[in-house]
Amino acid sequence: MIGDMGKLYPIGIQNFEKLRNGGYVYIDKTALMYRLVTTGSYYFLSRPRRFGKSLLVSTLEAYFQGKKELFDGLAVSELEKEWKRHPVIHLDLNAKKFDCPGDLIRLIDRQLLVLEAEYGKTATDETIDDRFVSLIRNMYDRTGERVVILVDEYDKPLLQAIGNEALQNEYRAILKAFYGVLKSMDGHIRFALLTGVTKFGKVSVFSDLNNLIDISMREEYSGICGISEKELLDNFNEDIRALAENNGQTYKEACTQLKEDYDGYHFSPDCPGIYNPFSLLNTFSSRRYGSYWFETGTPTYLVELLKASDYDLEQMSREETDTETLDSIFTDDNPIPVIYQSGYLTIKKYDREFGLYTLGFPNREVEEGFLKFLMPYYTKSNRVRTGFEIKRFVNDVEQGDIDGFMERLQSFLADCPYEMAKDVELHYHNVLFIVFRLAGLYTQVEYRTSRGRIDMVVQTADYVYVMEFKLDGSAEQALEQIEEKQYALPFDKDTRKVFKIGVNFSSETRNIDRWIVR
């Protein structure tokens, strides 16, 4: 896509040769690529969607095909002296739909056929893993060079089968046998990289491939996909100025908003923040801020995992976990590994003494987009109207219309979905978190909670709301707790108007039944 300055932004372009020949912007990652290919043979990389995994795979393909001219002016052109050509098997599993085992087999079959037409096929081979063995052997015999194997989005079939254990097991069996070939044919293989969003295969799919190096959380490779702040300022300085001018901002204000909206991904404890490349490029191309990454699609399987595990959404903003969890496959009672690996949570802090990570939303785009996506699943809110309804809620808060925003909160809680009603308190808890966290993007919300007690302080330019919620108690009891525990004391000398609001939920009506204000 072309920006107003004539610069070509590689939005949706994942082919390195097309990008370089077409004169598109390219952030030079080839020094890291060269480190990969010269220090090991078998790698695995997990990154969120649209983060540059496919472009990395395509860059490696061009490098191993010896296309030296495509790398002129890049770091690797000074590092590589031989430019030896290797045969390459590049498999892309990013098909739109996998409904049955046959879909996966047909996809691999189509890609193997192209290579078999060039390097030959063994007539006695019947399964795709047998054909994979023969293809590697034939490529090695024909060229005299060891083979490079690149697999993009290895986990797409498994992700689409979440919730269908039988189908998942069939996909695992197919992929386990197929990838097992990498170990048996080690002597014929020069290099292999498998990429995906999640780490399903660490236990099952790749269990026989014990020499696979996972670089997903290696600090030295944290910037191999995405854009660092230094890369942003070095490559897009004029783009930031144009963006600022188009949005009535100073250069510094534009930098601040870009950071708030798109930065904040941390793939290792000490790595600097990484910007979402897809969102940055779209922002510079259109000169408008937007939810570009999020609007390309959020999988519903994430919601299914949250609901199946009865997950307390408030934990999402302060989830504590360890390396083993972040590095694991998902389980029905813990959706966090997949949500982290998918890019909706990232590392915020690391406690070295106890080896614990604190997770949170990486940036405003993800937080706002994910909560808006979740809202219709937890309330009767229409997905198209969620933003509008939150705006009306915030307007009521900003204008001091307590009855208005409480009635709107009642509407969010109305018609509690049947599957949520099994734990009414958790359902209230999750709806309040979604609504007030979204409102907190436009106002100041302090949300402190432990199950059974919810304290909330909402601040605007003119008002402070100190709120206490009770379940099957009374609004009077809630208000009395605010007074007894002096929740409003920090605002005693505040020039703004302070409201104390006691609220009671009824498990019978599954909604707010009363509130009082002082």
Secondary structure as GFF3:
##gff-version 3
##sequence-region A 1 518
A	DSSP	alpha_helix	16	21	.	.	.	ID=ss1
A	DSSP	alpha_helix	30	39	.	.	.	ID=ss2
A	DSSP	beta_strand	42	46	.	.	.	ID=ss3
A	DSSP	alpha_helix	53	64	.	.	.	ID=ss4
A	DSSP	three_ten_helix	68	71	.	.	.	ID=ss5
A	DSSP	alpha_helix	75	79	.	.	.	ID=ss6
A	DSSP	beta_strand	88	92	.	.	.	ID=ss7
A	DSSP	alpha_helix	101	119	.	.	.	ID=ss8
A	DSSP	alpha_helix	128	143	.	.	.	ID=ss9
A	DSSP	beta_strand	147	152	.	.	.	ID=ss10
A	DSSP	alpha_helix	156	160	.	.	.	ID=ss11
A	DSSP	alpha_helix	165	184	.	.	.	ID=ss12
A	DSSP	three_ten_helix	186	188	.	.	.	ID=ss13
A	DSSP	beta_strand	189	196	.	.	.	ID=ss14
A	DSSP	three_ten_helix	200	202	.	.	.	ID=ss15
A	DSSP	beta_strand	213	214	.	.	.	ID=ss16
A	DSSP	three_ten_helix	219	221	.	.	.	ID=ss17
A	DSSP	beta_strand	227	228	.	.	.	ID=ss18
A	DSSP	alpha_helix	229	235	.	.	.	ID=ss19
A	DSSP	alpha_helix	237	246	.	.	.	ID=ss20
A	DSSP	alpha_helix	251	262	.	.	.	ID=ss21
A	DSSP	beta_strand	274	275	.	.	.	ID=ss22
A	DSSP	alpha_helix	277	286	.	.	.	ID=ss23
A	DSSP	alpha_helix	292	295	.	.	.	ID=ss24
A	DSSP	alpha_helix	301	308	.	.	.	ID=ss25
A	DSSP	three_ten_helix	313	317	.	.	.	ID=ss26
A	DSSP	beta_strand	320	322	.	.	.	ID=ss27
A	DSSP	alpha_helix	323	326	.	.	.	ID=ss28
A	DSSP	alpha_helix	336	341	.	.	.	ID=ss29
A	DSSP	beta_strand	346	351	.	.	.	ID=ss30
A	DSSP	beta_strand	356	360	.	.	.	ID=ss31
A	DSSP	alpha_helix	364	378	.	.	.	ID=ss32
A	DSSP	three_ten_helix	383	385	.	.	.	ID=ss33
A	DSSP	alpha_helix	386	398	.	.	.	ID=ss34
A	DSSP	alpha_helix	402	413	.	.	.	ID=ss35
A	DSSP	three_ten_helix	418	423	.	.	.	ID=ss36
A	DSSP	alpha_helix	424	439	.	.	.	ID=ss37
A	DSSP	beta_strand	444	450	.	.	.	ID=ss38
A	DSSP	beta_strand	453	459	.	.	.	ID=ss39
A	DSSP	beta_strand	463	471	.	.	.	ID=ss40
A	DSSP	alpha_helix	475	484	.	.	.	ID=ss41
A	DSSP	three_ten_helix	489	491	.	.	.	ID=ss42
A	DSSP	beta_strand	497	506	.	.	.	ID=ss43
A	DSSP	beta_strand	511	517	.	.	.	ID=ss44
###
